Amino acid sequence: MALPEVYRVVLGFRAALVAREAAQMALMAQRWLPVQDALRKQIEDLAQSMAGKTFVSEAQLMRMERYQNLLAQVRREIAQYNGWAEDRIEDEQRAMAWLGQRHAGAALDAWQTGVRFDVLNPAAVEAMVGVTQSGAPVAELLRLAWPDAVEGITKALVTGLAMGQNPRKTAREMAKGLNGALDRMLRIARTEQLRAYRASTQERFRQSGVIVGYRRLCAKQERTCIACLVDDGHFYEVATDFSDHMNGRCAITPILAGHEDDKVPRQTGQEWFEKQDEAAQQRIMGKAKWEAWRNKEFELGDLVKWTENDTWGPSIGAKSLKDVIAGKES
């Protein structure tokens, strides 16, 4: 089949992955509710005990037994949640790796290559489970969620006291601050589960002997970052590891040997962006960047940057306006 059919197949895979991811995030959020319930009374009691105080520093809080007791319980509750989340994420990484194998085979069939080869052996799949792209343990990242919760709770308490809020409102804000830990864990789950899927898919493409590269395929919507929109359709050699960013949802479209220069048979992310109205473009890019771009101070392609992280590996992102202009002037 022609390249358009391959894109259609990959888009179908992407839609299925988005639905699967939504179900996983809903499950993790539901499982978080008992953590909130277990901590609610201590949060309310602490906020009530501080009523009437106009200023309390974080250093003063650290010397308070009631505050220390709350932090200890937060640590215990999150540790229990992390144990469940780690197992859940690893199970989903494993499932996504095998799903990537099946989807890669279907994408090859869309090219009508006639190629048949064994899927990855179980050991290769297991190597993708429980780790990040850089090889760091997922469990290690989950443990970093506890400081996020402490920061959220503490900031809400200090702010509430400074503003003279009703203790009930302060307690509600502290409970919201607790959710910073959940937000981190959801990001970890999204990022690492999809990474396992893409790594497995790409490895099968490499083993095929007929796929020479791939193109980035992003969602054409305002929530997609400008760097991914600009990079959409870019051709990469098959040996190049696909890289995304935290919460990235881009997919890869395999390119058969001899089709490297085929025109992308659809609207690219950049073409989509350029057709949006000015208000939408500003929401995606930011007003300052948008104004500089409209004044032809840089091209959209100048926005893309790659960064290396010890935990997450290489990541695509957008340059700051300052860096874009500096790059043009150098």
N, C-alpha and C positions, 0 to 999 in steps of 0.2 A: 504494500500500500504506500501511498504518498505521505509526505511529512504531515499534512494537515490531519490525517487520521491518527498519527502518533500523538499529536498535541491533544486531540480529542480524548484519547485514551488516558493520557496523563492528567488532564483536567478532571476526568472522572475519578481517578485515584485520589487526587487532591481533595475533592469534595468529600470522599469517604473518610479521609484522614481528619478533616476538619470536624466532621460529625463525631468521629471516635474520640477525638481530643476533647470536644465539648462534654461528652459523657464522662470522661475521666476527670475533668476539672470539677464537674458537678458532684461526683462521688467524693473527691478530696474535700470539697467545701462542706458537704454534708457531714463527713467524718470529723470536721473541725468543730462542729457545734457543741459536742460534749466538752471540749476544751474550754470554750467560752463559758459554758454553764458551770464548770468546776471552779472557775476563777471569779465568777460574777460577785459573789458575796464578799470575798476579800477585797476586791476592787472598790465596791460600794462602801465597805467599812473604812477603808483607808481614806477615801475621798471625804467621808463624813467626819472622820477624826481630824481632818485638816481644815475643816470649815472655819472661816473667820481669819485665817492667816492670809496676809497679803503678799508675803514673799517667802519662799523657801528655795534655797539653792539645791542643786543635785548633790553637792557634797553633804549638806545637812540631811537630805533624805537618806543617804547611804548610812548614816549613823542611827537611823530610826529602826527599831526592832520590827514594827508592823510592816514597814516597807521591805525590809530584808526577808521577812516571812513570805510576803507576796512574791518576791523575786524567786525564792526557793521553790514555791509551788508552781510558778510559771515554768521554771526549768524542768521540774518533774513532769508536768503535763505535756510540754512540748517534746520532751525526750520520748514519752510513750507514743505520742503522735508520730514522731520521726521513725520509730521502729516499724510502725504500720506503713508509713509512706514509703520508706526505703524498699520494703518488700513489694509494695504495689508498683512502684516505679520500675523496679527490676523485672517484675513479671510483664509489665507493659513494654519495656524495652525488648525483652525476648520475643514477645508476640509481634511487635512492630518489625523486628529484624526478619522474622519469617515471612511477614506480610510483604516486606520489601522484596524478598526473593520472588514471591508469586507475581507481584506487580511488575518486576523487571522482566520476567518471562513473558507476561502479557504484552509489554511494550515492544519486546523483540518480535513477538508474533505479529504485531501491528505493522512492522516493517517487512513482514513476510520473508524473514531471513532463512527460515527452515533450520535454524541452528537449535540444537538440543544439547544440553549439558547438565551435569549434576548441580544441584543447589549446593550452597556452602555446607560444609560438614558441621555437626553440632558444636565442635570445639571452637570453630571460627565465629559462630553466632554467640556463644557464651562469652567470647572475648569482648563483645560489644556491650555486655550487660554489667550494670553496676558501676560504670565508669563514665567520665566525661570525655570529650574529644582529646584532651591532653593526657588522659590516663588517670586523672585524679578521681578518687572514690566519690560516688554520689553521696554516700553517707556523710562524708566530710563537709560537703556543701550544706546538707540539711542541718548539721549541727550549728552552722552559722546563723540559723534563723532565730535562735534564742536572743542574741543581742538586738535584733531588729524589734522583737517584741518589747524588750526592756526599754529601748529608746522611745518607742511609740507610747508606752504607758507613762514613762517619766515626763516626756515632753508635754503630754496632754494634762498631766497633773500640775506641773509647774505653770503652764499657760493658764489653766483654769483658775488657779489661786491668784495669779497676777491680775486677772480680769475680774475677779470677784464673782465668779460663776456660782450658780446653785450647785451644791455637791452632787445632786443627781445628774445634772448635765455634765459635770466634770467626769463622773463615773462612766457615763455613756461614751465620752470622748476617749477615755482611757481604754475602754473595751475596743473601740475602733482602732486605737493605736496598737493593741495586741495583734490585730490582723496583719500587721506588717510582716510577721513571721509567716503567715499563710501565703501572702503575696509572693514572698521569696520562694517558698516551696512549690507553688504553682508554676512559677517561672522555670524552676529547675526541672520539674516534670515535663512541661511543654518542650523545653529545649532539648533535653537529653533523650526523650522518647522519639522525637522526630529525627534527631541525629542518628540514632540506631537504625531507623528506617532508611534514611538516605545513604548511610554508610553501607548497609547491606545491599541496597539497590545498585549503588555504584560499583561495588565489588563484583556483582554478577555481570554488569556491563563490561567490566574489564576482562572477565574470564571468557566472554563471548568470542573475542577475537575479531568481531566485525564492527563493534561500536568504537568509534575513534574519539568521541567527545560528547559533550552535552551542553545544553543551553539553560540558563536560569529561567524559571517560569514563576512569576509572582502574581498575586491577586491584584486586580485593577480596582482599587478602592482607596478612600482617603486615609484609612488606618495604616496602609502600607507605607513604609518609610521611603523617602525620596531616593535614597541610594539604591534600594532594591528596584524601584521603578525604573531608574536610569539604567541599571545593570540587566534588566529583563531582556532576554534574547541574546545575551552575550555568550559567545562560544568559548568553551574551555576544553582543553585536552582531557581525555578520559583519565589520564594518570594524575590529574590535579584534583586534590580533595575538595569536595564542595564545602563551602563555608557560608554560614548564615550568622545572624546575631541572636541575642537572647530573645525568646519568643518568636523567632523567625519561622515563617510558614511557607517559604518558597519551595518549589519543586524543581526536579531536573528532568529535562527531555532528552533522551538519548539520540545521538546523531550517527547514522550509518555511514561507513566509509564511502566516499564519493559524493556525499551530500553536505559536506562542511560549508559550502558556499551557497546553499539553497536559501532563498529569501524566506524569512520567518513568515509563515502563512497566517498571520493574525496581527492584530494591533499590538505593538510593543508597549511596555510600560511608559516609555518616554513619549511615544505618540499619544497615548491615552492622557498623560498629564498635560500635554500641550493643548489638548482639546477641551480641558476643563475651564470653567469660568474663573475669573480672577480671584473671587472669594475662596473657591475650593483650592486653587493653587497656593494661596497664602496660608490656608489651614495646613496644608501638607508641608510646605517648605518653610514657613515662617515669613512674616512681613518683610523683615530687613533683607533676607536673602532674596526674596521674590523681587523686591524693588531693584536690587543690584542686578539680578538676572534680566529683568525687563529693560534695564538701562544698558544691557549688553556688556556688563563688566566681567562676565564669565559665561562659559557654556555649561549646560547641565552635566556633561561628563566630568567636569572639573570637581563636582561635589563628592564623588565616590572616593572613599579611603578604606584602607585595610589596617587593622590593628591586631597585635598579637597579645594574648592573655595567657598567663601561666596555667590557668584553670580551664578556660573555655577554648583555647586555641585561637586561630585566626578568625576575625569577625569583620563583616562588611558594615560600613556606617557612613554617615554624611559628615563632611568637614564643616567646621565653623566658618562663618563668613570671613573672619579674620584670616584663617588659614587659606581659604580659597583665593582671596585677594593677594595674600603674600606669595602664593604659588604662581600667580599670574605675573607678579612683578619681578620675580627672581629670574 
